[in-house]
Amino acid sequence: MKKSTGSIDIEIGSRVRMRRISIGMSQEKLGDLLGLTFQQVQKYEKGTNRISVGRLVDIAKILGVDIHFFFDGVRSAKADAGFGEEESPPYISEMMSTPEGLQLIRTFTGIKNPKVRKSIVQLVAALAAQDD
């Protein structure tokens, strides 16, 4: 019987991808450092293949994050509704996994003036409203 991966595997893989992209590392480079092919890294990031705890520890060291980075806010599929934190909407992890989303977040958080940040949010909201 083949084991299947689940939503937690997809979430962990998405966080690996997000962190790898945010530091400008390629799948090939991460694979080399882990002794894997870039295709295996791809499978981890998509959640197709489950990442073992030992491998995740290695990935965390390479990507320069604490192991908790991959688990913060992750809820078990069996968690009772009403307990714990609300899940992030799927569009957040989708945006964070794109190069444009990461670039937007990096540059936006670099803006120190709150009025400028508010103006940018209003501009983006206005542009998004035009598409409706």
Backbone torsions as a table, in degrees:
resi	resn	phi	psi	omega
1	MET	NA	127.2	-178.2
2	LYS	-81.6	131.6	175.8
3	LYS	-77.0	140.6	178.1
4	SER	-109.3	156.2	177.5
5	THR	-90.9	162.4	-177.5
6	GLY	-127.4	-167.6	-175.9
7	SER	-64.8	-31.7	178.6
8	ILE	-67.8	-39.4	177.5
9	ASP	-62.3	-39.2	178.9
10	ILE	-66.9	-42.0	179.4
11	GLU	-64.4	-45.3	178.9
12	ILE	-62.1	-45.9	178.4
13	GLY	-60.3	-39.1	178.7
14	SER	-64.2	-37.7	178.4
15	ARG	-70.1	-35.3	174.8
16	VAL	-61.5	-47.9	-178.9
17	ARG	-61.8	-45.8	-179.3
18	MET	-58.3	-47.0	-179.0
19	ARG	-67.4	-41.8	-179.9
20	ARG	-60.3	-45.5	-179.9
21	ILE	-66.9	-39.5	-176.7
22	SER	-64.0	-26.8	177.2
23	ILE	-98.3	4.0	175.2
24	GLY	75.7	29.2	-179.5
25	MET	-99.4	139.2	177.7
26	SER	-83.3	161.4	175.0
27	GLN	-62.1	-36.7	-179.6
28	GLU	-63.6	-44.0	-180.0
29	LYS	-64.9	-44.7	178.1
30	LEU	-61.7	-43.0	177.5
31	GLY	-59.8	-44.4	178.2
32	ASP	-58.9	-45.3	-178.6
33	LEU	-66.9	-25.9	178.8
34	LEU	-94.0	-9.1	-175.6
35	GLY	76.5	31.9	-178.7
36	LEU	-125.5	169.6	172.6
37	THR	-84.9	160.3	178.0
38	PHE	-65.7	-25.5	178.1
39	GLN	-65.3	-37.1	177.9
40	GLN	-66.7	-41.0	176.8
41	VAL	-60.7	-41.7	177.5
42	GLN	-57.5	-45.8	-179.4
43	LYS	-63.9	-38.8	175.8
44	TYR	-62.3	-47.4	-175.2
45	GLU	-66.4	-32.9	178.3
46	LYS	-81.0	-13.2	-177.4
47	GLY	83.4	9.1	178.1
48	THR	-67.1	-42.1	176.2
49	ASN	-112.7	138.2	179.4
50	ARG	-76.2	139.5	179.1
51	ILE	-94.1	125.7	177.5
52	SER	-69.7	160.1	-179.7
53	VAL	-61.3	-44.4	179.2
54	GLY	-59.8	-43.1	179.1
55	ARG	-66.3	-38.7	179.8
56	LEU	-65.7	-35.3	175.3
57	VAL	-62.2	-44.0	177.9
58	ASP	-62.0	-43.4	-179.8
59	ILE	-62.7	-42.9	179.9
60	ALA	-60.5	-43.3	179.2
61	LYS	-62.3	-46.2	-178.4
62	ILE	-63.7	-40.7	-177.3
63	LEU	-84.6	-2.5	175.4
64	GLY	71.0	35.6	177.4
65	VAL	-128.7	159.7	173.3
66	ASP	-73.9	150.0	-179.4
67	ILE	-56.7	-29.4	-179.8
68	HIS	-64.4	-21.1	177.9
69	PHE	-52.9	-37.2	-175.7
70	PHE	-80.2	-15.2	-174.4
71	PHE	-113.6	-17.3	-177.8
72	ASP	-56.2	121.4	178.0
73	GLY	83.5	-4.6	178.9
74	VAL	-76.5	128.6	-179.9
75	ARG	-110.8	146.2	175.8
76	SER	-66.3	144.8	177.6
77	ALA	-62.2	-21.2	-178.4
78	LYS	-94.0	1.9	-178.2
79	ALA	-62.4	138.7	178.9
80	ASP	-69.5	140.4	176.3
81	ALA	-65.5	142.8	178.1
82	GLY	94.4	-10.3	178.7
83	PHE	-112.9	142.1	178.6
84	GLY	80.7	-170.6	-177.8
85	GLU	-79.4	155.5	173.1
86	GLU	-72.8	147.9	177.6
87	GLU	-73.4	147.9	174.6
88	SER	-71.0	144.0	175.9
89	PRO	-60.8	148.1	-176.7
90	PRO	-59.2	-29.2	-177.9
91	TYR	-64.9	-22.4	179.3
92	ILE	-68.0	-51.0	179.6
93	SER	-68.1	-30.8	176.6
94	GLU	-64.0	-45.4	179.9
95	MET	-66.1	-40.9	-178.7
96	MET	-67.6	-18.0	-179.0
97	SER	-93.2	2.6	176.9
98	THR	-102.4	148.5	177.2
99	PRO	-59.3	-37.2	-179.7
100	GLU	-66.9	-41.9	179.2
101	GLY	-62.7	-44.5	178.3
102	LEU	-64.5	-41.5	178.9
103	GLN	-63.9	-41.3	178.8
104	LEU	-61.0	-45.8	-179.4
105	ILE	-65.8	-44.9	179.5
106	ARG	-58.7	-47.5	-176.5
107	THR	-74.2	-37.7	-180.0
108	PHE	-63.1	-43.3	-179.5
109	THR	-69.5	-15.8	176.1
110	GLY	-79.1	-11.5	178.8
111	ILE	-82.4	117.6	-174.7
112	LYS	-87.5	-26.3	-176.1
113	ASN	-79.0	116.5	-178.2
114	PRO	-62.1	-32.0	179.5
115	LYS	-67.5	-40.1	178.8
116	VAL	-65.3	-44.5	178.1
117	ARG	-59.9	-43.4	179.4
118	LYS	-62.2	-41.2	178.1
119	SER	-62.1	-38.9	179.2
120	ILE	-66.2	-42.8	178.0
121	VAL	-60.9	-43.2	178.7
122	GLN	-63.5	-39.8	177.8
123	LEU	-62.3	-47.2	-179.2
124	VAL	-64.0	-39.9	178.5
125	ALA	-63.0	-40.9	178.7
126	ALA	-65.2	-41.8	178.0
127	LEU	-65.1	-39.3	178.9
128	ALA	-67.3	-35.8	179.5
129	ALA	-66.7	-29.2	178.7
130	GLN	-65.9	-29.5	-178.9
131	ASP	-75.8	-16.8	-177.9
132	ASP	-74.6	NA	NA
